[in-house]
Structures are given as structure tokens and as C-alpha cells.
Amino acid sequence: MSKVLLMIASSPRSMEAQRAFHLARTLHTQRRTVSVVLLQDAVLAAVGNGPAQDPDGLAMLVPRGVSVYVCEHDLTLRGFAPDMIGGAQSVNDQRIVDLMVADDTRTFGCF
């Protein structure tokens, strides 16, 4: 069975991000291997516990074993250090490309 990589770029509380988080939970429940890459404003889901933090987003995915990758460049542009919620990993652009083109991986953009 193929791996699924969801690339999320929208703010954590947007409808697009909410749908992507729901899709990740659903696919994981179906026993698929799911990974999430947070880009642009979606990186806010992985930092601190401010108003952008979404308890139904990453907080539901990380404990279930869904791999979460956060674009370090987008963190820096928004003034955040690579300190994030537990279970999330800061990655550079090359690592994101490697994840996208990995064997047996289907990549979906969720904007």
C-alpha cells in the first residue's frame, strides 16, 4: 500500500487546513502510512499554543504516529525558532523534496 504525503499551506484554522487534518486522520484510521508537511502559514500549527494552535489538528495526529514535518524556512520567515510541539520535525527544502519523490509515495497538496 502506498504512503500518503499531505502538504498543507493554509493557516491551521482555515477550512482547507481543517479538511487536510481530517483527511490525515481518516487515512491513518484506514491503516495508511500518512505524513504531513506544513508550509507557509500552516507552520503555525506546530509552534506554541497561541490562537493559531488547533486542538483538532496536529494534537490529534502526532500521538497517533503520523509523521509531521515543518518547513524550517517558513518558520524563520515568521520569526519562530525550530522549537515546536513534540513529534514535529523541522526540515529544509531538500528534505521536503526527498519526501515528495520517495518510492511508493502519493503526494497531495492541500492549500
All heavy atoms as an XYZ file, in Angstrom:
836
protein
N       0.842     -1.179      0.000
C       0.000      0.000      0.000
C       0.887      1.242      0.000
O       1.891      1.296      0.689
C      -0.886     -0.023      1.239
C      -1.936      1.047      1.238
S      -3.100      0.892      2.595
C      -3.962     -0.585      2.118
N       0.536      2.236     -0.771
C       1.364      3.424     -0.907
C       1.280      4.317      0.325
O       0.317      4.283      1.083
C       0.960      4.210     -2.143
O      -0.332      4.724     -1.998
N       2.321      5.128      0.480
C       2.362      6.121      1.545
C       1.692      7.384      1.015
O       1.735      7.665     -0.175
C       3.799      6.410      1.933
C       4.517      5.216      2.502
C       5.961      5.558      2.762
C       6.775      4.782      1.777
N       8.184      5.077      1.785
N       1.102      8.156      1.919
C       0.441      9.398      1.547
C       1.151     10.552      2.239
O       1.371     10.518      3.455
C      -1.048      9.390      1.938
C      -1.699     10.722      1.624
C      -1.775      8.252      1.239
N       1.523     11.557      1.457
C       2.145     12.767      1.972
C       1.202     13.928      1.687
O       0.887     14.213      0.528
C       3.496     13.004      1.290
C       4.256     14.253      1.712
C       4.697     14.147      3.169
C       5.459     14.460      0.804
N       0.724     14.575      2.748
C      -0.161     15.727      2.608
C       0.650     16.984      2.873
O       1.274     17.116      3.924
C      -1.317     15.647      3.606
C      -2.237     14.449      3.474
C      -3.272     14.462      4.593
C      -2.925     14.452      2.121
N       0.626     17.897      1.919
C       1.345     19.157      2.048
C       0.318     20.256      2.310
O      -0.525     20.530      1.466
C       2.159     19.427      0.794
C       3.065     18.257      0.509
S       4.424     18.551     -0.564
C       5.250     19.905      0.147
N       0.397     20.853      3.497
C      -0.593     21.838      3.923
C       0.062     23.211      3.972
O       1.130     23.368      4.573
C      -1.163     21.468      5.309
C      -1.721     20.042      5.287
C      -2.227     22.472      5.739
C      -2.112     19.507      6.642
N      -0.587     24.200      3.359
C      -0.036     25.554      3.319
C      -0.927     26.590      4.004
O      -0.483     27.696      4.280
C       0.206     25.981      1.867
N      -2.148     26.259      4.315
C      -3.103     27.225      4.872
C      -2.967     27.364      6.380
O      -2.500     26.454      7.067
C      -4.530     26.782      4.559
O      -4.734     26.732      3.180
N      -3.443     28.477      6.885
C      -3.471     28.725      8.322
C      -4.191     27.574      9.027
O      -5.171     27.034      8.498
C      -4.200     30.045      8.568
O      -4.325     30.271      9.947
N      -3.734     27.166     10.201
C      -4.270     25.980     10.873
C      -5.788     25.961     11.074
O      -6.398     24.904     11.051
C      -3.564     25.985     12.222
C      -2.327     26.751     11.996
C      -2.642     27.764     10.947
N      -6.391     27.106     11.264
C      -7.841     27.129     11.498
C      -8.672     27.342     10.225
O      -9.886     27.414     10.290
C      -8.186     28.184     12.536
C      -7.668     27.814     13.918
C      -8.238     28.721     14.972
N      -7.732     28.377     16.274
C      -8.381     27.611     17.146
N      -9.550     27.117     16.843
N      -7.860     27.374     18.325
N      -8.012     27.425      9.081
C      -8.748     27.602      7.823
C      -9.488     26.313      7.465
O      -9.133     25.219      7.921
C      -7.785     27.973      6.695
O      -6.975     26.854      6.370
N     -10.494     26.440      6.633
C     -11.252     25.261      6.191
C     -10.358     24.284      5.441
O     -10.487     23.072      5.592
C     -12.431     25.679      5.298
C     -13.556     26.334      6.062
S     -14.246     25.195      7.269
C     -15.355     24.291      6.247
N      -9.431     24.802      4.641
C      -8.533     23.938      3.877
C      -7.658     23.095      4.802
O      -7.507     21.889      4.605
C      -7.660     24.771      2.935
C      -8.424     25.477      1.838
C      -9.080     26.784      2.291
O      -8.833     27.253      3.416
O      -9.854     27.340      1.501
N      -7.079     23.737      5.806
C      -6.234     23.004      6.749
C      -7.070     22.018      7.563
O      -6.642     20.883      7.791
C      -5.505     23.973      7.672
N      -8.254     22.432      7.976
C      -9.126     21.531      8.741
C      -9.471     20.280      7.926
O      -9.449     19.166      8.453
C     -10.415     22.250      9.154
C     -10.196     23.339     10.172
C      -9.657     22.796     11.473
O     -10.206     21.875     12.048
N      -8.546     23.352     11.930
N      -9.761     20.463      6.642
C     -10.045     19.315      5.773
C      -8.819     18.419      5.636
O      -8.936     17.199      5.637
C     -10.503     19.784      4.396
C     -11.962     20.160      4.368
C     -12.438     20.414      2.935
N     -13.172     21.653      2.988
C     -12.945     22.735      2.270
N     -12.006     22.740      1.355
N     -13.650     23.814      2.425
N      -7.655     19.023      5.509
C      -6.419     18.246      5.374
C      -6.133     17.450      6.647
O      -5.766     16.269      6.580
C      -5.250     19.169      5.048
N      -6.306     18.062      7.822
C      -6.112     17.343      9.075
C      -7.119     16.188      9.196
O      -6.780     15.093      9.630
C      -6.237     18.273     10.277
C      -5.118     19.279     10.399
C      -5.388     20.581     10.778
C      -3.801     18.935     10.145
C      -4.377     21.517     10.913
C      -2.770     19.863     10.267
C      -3.060     21.156     10.655
N      -8.351     16.461      8.800
C      -9.380     15.409      8.828
C      -9.014     14.275      7.869
O      -9.155     13.092      8.215
C     -10.748     15.996      8.473
C     -11.840     14.974      8.439
N     -12.372     14.423      9.582
C     -12.471     14.384      7.401
C     -13.289     13.532      9.247
N     -13.363     13.496      7.928
N      -8.546     14.617      6.683
C      -8.125     13.606      5.715
C      -6.983     12.762      6.278
O      -6.981     11.533      6.155
C      -7.702     14.268      4.399
C      -7.175     13.337      3.300
C      -8.217     12.298      2.914
C      -6.744     14.154      2.092
N      -6.020     13.410      6.927
C      -4.904     12.673      7.525
C      -5.403     11.705      8.592
O      -4.968     10.545      8.639
C      -3.892     13.651      8.127
N      -6.329     12.157      9.442
C      -6.889     11.263     10.471
C      -7.637     10.102      9.840
O      -7.494      8.951     10.253
C      -7.814     12.040     11.407
C      -7.097     12.983     12.341
C      -8.009     13.555     13.413
N      -9.165     14.262     12.907
C      -9.197     15.557     12.621
N      -8.107     16.292     12.780
N     -10.291     16.135     12.184
N      -8.421     10.374      8.797
C      -9.195      9.329      8.128
C      -8.283      8.304      7.473
O      -8.485      7.092      7.629
C     -10.127      9.950      7.069
O     -11.020     10.863      7.732
C     -10.928      8.891      6.342
N      -7.282      8.766      6.745
C      -6.353      7.841      6.090
C      -5.586      7.007      7.109
O      -5.368      5.814      6.908
C      -5.382      8.611      5.196
C      -5.992      9.254      3.954
C      -4.992     10.185      3.292
C      -6.480      8.193      2.984
N      -5.193      7.637      8.210
C      -4.493      6.894      9.254
C      -5.402      5.830      9.864
O      -4.964      4.707     10.135
C      -3.982      7.844     10.332
C      -3.142      7.157     11.350
N      -3.660      6.652     12.516
C      -1.824      6.868     11.365
C      -2.690      6.085     13.208
N      -1.573      6.204     12.532
N      -6.659      6.159     10.066
C      -7.629      5.190     10.592
C      -7.786      4.011      9.648
O      -8.020      2.880     10.089
C      -8.998      5.877     10.816
O      -8.812      6.947     11.746
C     -10.022      4.915     11.367
N      -7.624      4.259      8.356
C      -7.701      3.197      7.349
C      -6.377      2.444      7.228
O      -6.172      1.699      6.276
C      -8.080      3.788      5.996
C      -9.457      4.389      5.965
C      -9.740      5.127      4.657
O      -8.874      5.298      3.806
N     -10.974      5.571      4.513
N      -5.490      2.642      8.176
C      -4.200      1.954      8.240
C      -3.252      2.317      7.098
O      -2.451      1.501      6.664
C      -4.374      0.456      8.353
C      -5.174      0.033      9.554
C      -5.057     -1.447      9.801
N      -5.931     -1.893     10.865
C      -5.704     -1.749     12.157
N      -4.642     -1.133     12.558
N      -6.554     -2.215     13.048
N      -3.373      3.526      6.605
C      -2.422      4.021      5.610
C      -1.271      4.712      6.331
O      -1.447      5.255      7.418
C      -3.081      5.032      4.685
C      -4.307      4.512      3.998
C      -4.046      4.280      2.552
N      -5.221      3.727      1.915
C      -5.794      4.245      0.861
N      -5.316      5.332      0.314
N      -6.843      3.658      0.331
N      -0.116      4.696      5.715
C       1.030      5.425      6.253
C       0.894      6.870      5.795
O       0.936      7.153      4.600
C       2.344      4.819      5.735
O       2.391      3.443      6.120
C       3.534      5.555      6.309
N       0.710      7.778      6.744
C       0.439      9.177      6.434
C       1.531     10.060      7.033
O       1.937      9.868      8.180
C      -0.926      9.622      6.998
C      -1.198     11.083      6.688
C      -2.038      8.739      6.485
N       1.983     11.019      6.231
C       2.905     12.055      6.692
C       2.323     13.403      6.288
O       1.595     13.496      5.297
C       4.287     11.886      6.063
O       4.864     10.663      6.429
N       2.654     14.424      7.062
C       2.163     15.775      6.807
C       3.357     16.716      6.747
O       4.245     16.654      7.598
C       1.196     16.228      7.923
C       0.831     17.690      7.781
C      -0.050     15.353      7.942
N       3.374     17.577      5.733
C       4.374     18.641      5.640
C       3.634     19.968      5.790
O       2.665     20.238      5.075
C       5.128     18.617      4.286
C       6.058     19.818      4.178
C       5.909     17.327      4.128
N       4.085     20.782      6.738
C       3.492     22.101      6.963
C       4.354     23.164      6.297
O       5.563     23.245      6.554
C       3.382     22.385      8.460
C       2.558     21.387      9.263
C       2.608     21.736     10.748
C       1.131     21.327      8.769
N       3.726     23.956      5.441
C       4.392     25.021      4.697
C       3.690     26.345      4.978
O       2.550     26.367      5.437
C       4.318     24.745      3.193
C       4.845     23.406      2.702
C       4.389     23.158      1.269
C       6.348     23.378      2.796
N       4.331     27.428      4.655
C       3.758     28.765      4.737
C       3.059     28.967      6.086
O       3.624     28.697      7.126
C       2.857     29.021      3.535
C       3.596     28.928      2.227
C       2.700     29.029      1.011
O       1.497     29.216      1.117
N       3.291     28.904     -0.158
N       1.814     29.462      6.105
C       1.127     29.734      7.371
C       0.751     28.475      8.148
O       0.467     28.546      9.340
C      -0.129     30.573      7.130
C       0.193     32.029      6.849
O       1.331     32.461      7.135
O      -0.693     32.746      6.353
N       0.776     27.336      7.517
C       0.451     26.091      8.224
C       1.471     25.771      9.307
O       1.158     25.055     10.264
C       0.351     24.929      7.239
N       2.699     26.323      9.209
C       3.708     26.061     10.238
C       3.250     26.544     11.610
O       3.730     26.054     12.629
C       5.082     26.667      9.886
C       5.612     26.106      8.572
C       5.054     28.181      9.860
N       2.307     27.479     11.643
C       1.807     27.993     12.916
C       1.147     26.897     13.756
O       1.070     27.015     14.977
C       0.817     29.135     12.669
C       1.395     30.358     11.951
C       0.286     31.354     11.631
C       2.503     30.993     12.761
N       0.703     25.838     13.123
C       0.082     24.730     13.854
C       1.087     24.005     14.739
O       0.701     23.315     15.682
C      -0.552     23.749     12.873
N       2.373     24.156     14.443
C       3.396     23.397     15.154
C       4.152     24.201     16.208
O       5.023     23.661     16.869
C       4.395     22.824     14.153
N       3.807     25.476     16.371
C       4.558     26.304     17.321
C       3.655     26.810     18.442
O       2.538     27.239     18.203
C       5.241     27.506     16.624
C       6.324     27.038     15.680
C       4.250     28.370     15.883
N       4.176     26.737     19.645
C       3.497     27.312     20.802
C       2.077     26.842     21.008
O       1.678     25.775     20.566
N       1.332     27.678     21.705
C      -0.081     27.379     21.965
C      -0.914     28.634     21.844
O      -1.838     28.851     22.590
C      -0.257     26.743     23.347
C       0.339     27.592     24.448
O       0.746     28.724     24.217
N       0.402     27.036     25.636
N      -0.574     29.465     20.859
C      -1.277     30.718     20.627
C      -2.613     30.504     19.934
O      -3.112     29.388     19.816
N      -3.219     31.577     19.444
C      -4.530     31.494     18.819
C      -4.551     30.678     17.537
O      -5.605     30.191     17.140
C      -4.893     32.961     18.538
C      -3.612     33.703     18.582
C      -2.708     32.940     19.501
N      -3.412     30.500     16.887
C      -3.390     29.699     15.655
C      -3.383     28.206     15.961
O      -3.687     27.392     15.102
C      -2.166     30.049     14.809
N      -3.028     27.851     17.181
C      -2.961     26.439     17.547
C      -4.346     25.821     17.456
O      -5.331     26.410     17.870
C      -2.400     26.309     18.962
C      -2.001     24.920     19.310
C      -0.763     24.456     18.583
O      -0.661     24.604     17.377
N       0.157     23.888     19.292
N      -4.403     24.652     16.917
C      -5.685     23.981     16.688
C      -5.695     22.634     17.396
O      -4.985     21.722     16.988
C      -5.902     23.795     15.185
C      -7.206     23.092     14.888
O      -8.090     23.073     15.755
O      -7.329     22.557     13.782
N      -6.492     22.473     18.441
C      -6.500     21.217     19.190
C      -6.979     20.015     18.377
O      -6.685     18.882     18.723
C      -7.440     21.500     20.358
C      -8.279     22.641     19.921
C      -7.433     23.447     18.973
N      -7.695     20.238     17.303
C      -8.164     19.120     16.475
C      -7.233     18.838     15.308
O      -7.473     17.935     14.534
C      -9.569     19.400     15.929
C     -10.599     19.461     17.035
O     -10.440     18.703     18.009
O     -11.530     20.271     16.931
N      -6.171     19.612     15.169
C      -5.231     19.435     14.067
C      -4.100     18.504     14.442
O      -4.280     17.293     14.565
N      -2.930     19.063     14.643
C      -1.754     18.254     14.944
C      -1.874     17.504     16.263
O      -1.359     16.399     16.400
C      -0.504     19.130     14.977
C      -0.047     19.714     13.666
C       1.265     20.450     13.860
C       0.102     18.652     12.612
N      -2.556     18.095     17.221
C      -2.687     17.442     18.520
C      -3.368     16.082     18.398
O      -3.161     15.211     19.236
C      -3.467     18.339     19.478
N      -4.154     15.894     17.369
C      -4.813     14.602     17.145
C      -3.954     13.678     16.278
O      -4.141     12.470     16.319
C      -6.165     14.809     16.459
C      -7.152     15.600     17.273
S      -7.699     14.694     18.718
C      -8.745     13.485     17.953
N      -3.038     14.222     15.505
C      -2.248     13.413     14.577
C      -0.959     12.867     15.190
O      -0.643     11.692     15.028
C      -1.893     14.244     13.337
C      -3.056     14.708     12.473
C      -2.555     15.612     11.360
C      -3.800     13.517     11.908
N      -0.237     13.714     15.890
C       1.071     13.321     16.414
C       0.981     12.104     17.338
O       1.742     11.151     17.165
C       1.763     14.522     17.103
C       3.012     14.095     17.833
C       2.096     15.599     16.066
N       0.058     12.067     18.304
C       0.000     10.897     19.182
C      -0.364      9.596     18.453
O      -0.090      8.508     18.943
C      -1.089     11.245     20.197
C      -1.270     12.701     20.110
C      -0.878     13.098     18.713
N      -0.961      9.709     17.289
C      -1.338      8.522     16.518
C      -0.195      8.001     15.656
O      -0.350      7.017     14.944
C      -2.539      8.844     15.625
C      -3.776      9.158     16.417
C      -4.917      9.509     15.511
N      -6.086      9.861     16.304
C      -7.271     10.076     15.803
N      -7.458      9.990     14.497
N      -8.278     10.395     16.577
N       0.925      8.694     15.669
C       2.081      8.233     14.907
C       2.190      8.804     13.511
O       2.979      8.314     12.704
N       1.431      9.835     13.203
C       1.549     10.486     11.899
C       2.811     11.350     11.929
O       3.008     12.147     12.843
C       0.304     11.351     11.600
C       0.507     12.177     10.343
C      -0.930     10.475     11.469
N       3.673     11.176     10.945
C       4.903     11.975     10.858
C       4.555     13.389     10.423
O       3.826     13.581      9.445
C       5.867     11.353      9.846
O       6.247     10.068     10.253
N       5.081     14.370     11.161
C       4.817     15.777     10.852
C       6.149     16.479     10.612
O       7.044     16.457     11.458
C       4.044     16.468     11.996
C       3.875     17.950     11.706
C       2.700     15.789     12.215
N       6.259     17.084      9.439
C       7.457     17.820      9.041
C       7.078     19.286      8.856
O       6.036     19.596      8.287
C       8.020     17.267      7.739
C       8.338     15.800      7.817
C       7.431     14.846      7.367
C       9.542     15.361      8.366
C       7.710     13.495      7.447
C       9.839     14.012      8.449
C       8.916     13.082      7.990
O       9.194     11.744      8.073
N       7.943     20.173      9.343
C       7.669     21.611      9.288
C       8.813     22.290      8.542
O       9.986     22.094      8.869
C       7.540     22.190     10.713
C       7.174     23.660     10.661
C       6.511     21.407     11.520
N       8.469     23.086      7.546
C       9.469     23.780      6.737
C      10.204     24.819      7.596
O       9.602     25.798      8.055
C       8.795     24.454      5.547
S       9.950     25.345      4.497
N      11.503     24.586      7.800
C      12.280     25.475      8.669
C      12.389     26.886      8.085
O      12.405     27.864      8.828
C      13.655     24.891      8.961
C      14.556     24.762      7.774
C      15.870     24.059      8.084
O      15.941     23.280      9.032
O      16.828     24.310      7.339
N      12.412     26.994      6.767
C      12.482     28.311      6.116
C      11.222     29.127      6.443
O      11.319     30.317      6.757
C      12.638     28.128      4.610
C      12.686     29.394      3.838
N      13.764     30.252      3.879
C      11.784     29.971      3.012
C      13.519     31.292      3.111
N      12.330     31.145      2.575
N      10.063     28.494      6.395
C       8.813     29.201      6.702
C       8.712     29.547      8.187
O       8.136     30.583      8.549
C       7.605     28.372      6.254
C       7.468     28.356      4.739
O       7.851     29.348      4.084
O       6.982     27.346      4.202
N       9.287     28.716      9.052
C       9.345     29.056     10.478
C      10.173     30.320     10.679
O       9.759     31.248     11.383
C       9.976     27.916     11.280
C       9.123     26.714     11.602
C       9.987     25.611     12.204
C       7.993     27.078     12.540
N      11.340     30.362     10.053
C      12.249     31.501     10.193
C      11.611     32.778      9.653
O      11.699     33.837     10.277
C      13.573     31.227      9.455
O      14.156     30.038     10.002
C      14.543     32.377      9.612
N      10.958     32.691      8.502
C      10.305     33.871      7.922
C       9.224     34.447      8.826
O       8.951     35.647      8.791
C       9.680     33.515      6.570
C      10.645     33.390      5.401
C       9.917     32.874      4.159
C      11.312     34.727      5.107
N       8.640     33.609      9.660
C       7.581     34.052     10.572
C       8.116     34.369     11.968
O       7.359     34.626     12.891
C       6.468     33.005     10.618
C       5.628     33.081      9.345
C       4.936     31.789      9.001
N       4.196     31.937      7.756
C       4.756     31.888      6.534
N       6.050     31.690      6.401
N       4.021     32.028      5.454
N       9.446     34.321     12.123
C      10.065     34.718     13.374
C      10.101     33.649     14.446
O      10.285     33.963     15.619
N       9.943     32.376     14.071
C       9.955     31.300     15.048
C      11.250     30.507     14.977
O      11.792     30.281     13.899
C       8.782     30.336     14.823
C       7.450     30.950     15.118
C       6.628     31.387     14.085
C       7.017     31.104     16.423
C       5.401     31.964     14.349
C       5.785     31.683     16.696
C       4.977     32.115     15.656
N      11.691     30.067     16.122
C      12.828     29.141     16.190
C      12.302     27.753     15.862
O      11.090     27.520     15.901
C      13.428     29.166     17.590
N      13.192     26.828     15.552
C      12.718     25.491     15.208
C      12.196     24.682     16.400
O      12.022     23.481     16.303
C      13.941     24.820     14.572
C      15.092     25.670     14.868
C      14.603     27.002     15.281
N      11.917     25.337     17.545
C      11.295     24.646     18.674
C       9.811     24.510     18.401
O       9.117     25.503     18.198
C      11.506     25.435     19.970
C      12.974     25.569     20.322
O      13.726     24.627     20.032
O      13.338     26.613     20.880
N       9.325     23.263     18.394
C       7.934     23.016     18.027
C       7.313     22.026     18.983
O       7.973     21.533     19.890
C       7.866     22.461     16.602
C       8.406     23.397     15.566
S       8.669     22.559     14.002
C       9.994     21.459     14.397
N       6.062     21.730     18.739
C       5.394     20.726     19.549
C       6.125     19.401     19.401
O       6.753     19.146     18.376
C       3.903     20.566     19.162
C       3.754     20.072     17.730
C       3.134     21.836     19.384
C       2.361     19.640     17.376
N       6.045     18.590     20.415
C       6.689     17.284     20.374
C       6.173     16.448     19.215
O       4.981     16.449     18.927
N       7.066     15.772     18.563
C       6.689     14.908     17.446
C       6.823     15.547     16.082
O       6.820     14.853     15.077
N       6.947     16.869     16.023
C       7.135     17.552     14.744
C       8.632     17.728     14.489
O       9.407     17.937     15.418
C       6.432     18.904     14.749
N       9.012     17.652     13.224
C      10.421     17.743     12.851
C      10.625     18.878     11.858
O       9.941     18.951     10.835
C      10.858     16.417     12.233
C      12.287     16.375     11.805
C      12.653     15.046     11.173
O      11.834     14.162     11.003
N      13.899     14.915     10.790
N      11.579     19.760     12.153
C      11.919     20.853     11.252
C      12.776     20.301     10.107
O      13.738     19.570     10.349
C      12.689     21.920     12.030
O      13.147     22.927     11.179
N      12.415     20.651      8.860
C      13.141     20.130      7.702
C      13.430     21.249      6.707
O      12.710     22.235      6.629
C      12.354     18.995      6.987
C      12.252     17.770      7.876
C      10.978     19.456      6.558
N      14.492     21.050      5.914
C      14.827     22.022      4.886
C      14.137     21.643      3.567
O      13.502     20.590      3.467
C      16.346     22.153      4.716
C      17.005     20.853      4.282
O      16.389     19.971      3.686
N      18.293     20.723      4.577
N      14.299     22.509      2.568
C      13.623     22.288      1.287
C      14.045     20.977      0.624
O      13.221     20.277      0.032
C      13.887     23.458      0.334
C      13.235     24.748      0.789
O      12.283     24.686      1.597
O      13.671     25.823      0.343
N      15.323     20.623      0.726
C      15.800     19.382      0.104
C      15.112     18.171      0.724
O      14.713     17.245      0.010
C      17.322     19.252      0.235
C      17.862     17.991     -0.424
C      17.562     17.925     -1.916
O      17.854     18.860     -2.651
N      16.957     16.844     -2.367
N      14.951     18.182      2.035
C      14.276     17.048      2.709
C      12.816     16.975      2.278
O      12.273     15.881      2.105
C      14.392     17.199      4.227
C      13.697     16.125      5.006
C      14.395     14.773      4.852
N      13.759     13.816      5.729
C      13.285     12.635      5.318
N      13.430     12.249      4.073
N      12.688     11.847      6.166
N      12.170     18.108      2.078
C      10.776     18.110      1.619
C      10.683     17.480      0.235
O       9.805     16.651     -0.028
C      10.196     19.543      1.640
C      10.062     20.030      3.089
C       8.836     19.585      0.937
C       9.732     21.494      3.230
N      11.598     17.847     -0.647
C      11.613     17.250     -1.990
C      11.844     15.747     -1.894
O      11.179     14.958     -2.573
C      12.674     17.926     -2.888
C      12.843     17.178     -4.203
C      12.298     19.379     -3.146
N      12.770     15.328     -1.040
C      13.032     13.899     -0.865
C      11.768     13.157     -0.412
O      11.489     12.050     -0.878
C      14.149     13.668      0.156
C      15.511     14.125     -0.345
O      15.673     14.317     -1.576
O      16.410     14.295      0.503
N      11.021     13.766      0.501
C       9.771     13.146      0.963
C       8.764     13.023     -0.184
O       8.073     12.013     -0.307
C       9.154     13.970      2.105
C       9.899     13.962      3.428
C       9.372     15.076      4.335
C       9.763     12.609      4.103
N       8.703     14.053     -1.020
C       7.734     14.073     -2.114
C       8.022     13.011     -3.172
O       7.095     12.460     -3.757
C       7.716     15.461     -2.780
C       7.155     16.540     -1.897
S       7.370     18.193     -2.611
C       6.416     18.056     -4.093
N       9.291     12.753     -3.421
C       9.646     11.833     -4.506
C      10.048     10.445     -4.005
O      10.515      9.621     -4.788
C      10.757     12.418     -5.408
C      10.298     13.716     -6.053
C      12.052     12.622     -4.638
N       9.838     10.186     -2.736
C      10.180      8.873     -2.183
C       9.356      7.784     -2.871
O       8.205      8.014     -3.290
C       9.921      8.853     -0.681
N       9.959      6.622     -3.006
C       9.285      5.486     -3.636
C       7.957      5.194     -2.951
O       7.854      5.264     -1.726
C      10.160      4.231     -3.565
C      11.351      4.317     -4.509
O      11.313      5.133     -5.444
O      12.317      3.561     -4.273
N       6.974      4.877     -3.767
C       5.656      4.443     -3.277
C       4.940      5.518     -2.471
O       4.197      5.215     -1.539
C       5.808      3.150     -2.468
C       4.505      2.390     -2.380
O       3.706      2.448     -3.333
O       4.284      1.711     -1.355
N       5.199      6.804     -2.768
C       4.561      7.907     -2.055
C       3.654      8.683     -2.993
O       4.044      9.057     -4.090
C       5.617      8.853     -1.457
O       6.413      8.134     -0.531
C       4.974     10.039     -0.770
N       2.435      8.904     -2.525
C       1.485      9.760     -3.257
C       1.423     11.088     -2.509
O       1.098     11.119     -1.329
C       0.116      9.096     -3.314
C       0.186      7.753     -4.046
C      -1.157      7.148     -4.170
N      -1.858      7.942     -5.185
C      -3.107      7.744     -5.517
N      -3.805      6.795     -4.944
N      -3.685      8.479     -6.433
N       1.697     12.175     -3.222
C       1.730     13.492     -2.619
C       0.499     14.289     -3.022
O       0.146     14.351     -4.203
C       3.006     14.251     -3.056
O       4.150     13.487     -2.664
C       3.073     15.629     -2.424
N      -0.139     14.893     -2.021
C      -1.333     15.715     -2.259
C      -1.115     17.079     -1.658
O      -0.727     17.204     -0.505
C      -2.576     15.075     -1.621
C      -2.953     13.757     -2.184
C      -2.495     12.584     -1.593
C      -3.733     13.664     -3.320
C      -2.829     11.340     -2.108
C      -4.067     12.425     -3.852
C      -3.606     11.262     -3.252
N      -1.379     18.118     -2.443
C      -1.294     19.484     -1.952
C      -2.632     19.908     -1.390
O      -3.669     19.732     -2.013
N      -2.611     20.432     -0.171
C      -3.827     20.911      0.491
C      -3.626     22.393      0.782
O      -2.933     22.761      1.717
C      -4.039     20.138      1.798
S      -4.078     18.366      1.617
N      -4.201     23.221     -0.067
C      -3.954     24.647      0.050
C      -5.172     25.347      0.580
O      -5.230     26.409      0.953
C      -3.547     25.225     -1.309
C      -2.322     24.543     -1.849
C      -2.415     23.515     -2.759
C      -1.080     24.914     -1.394
C      -1.275     22.883     -3.234
C       0.058     24.276     -1.867
C      -0.047     23.259     -2.790
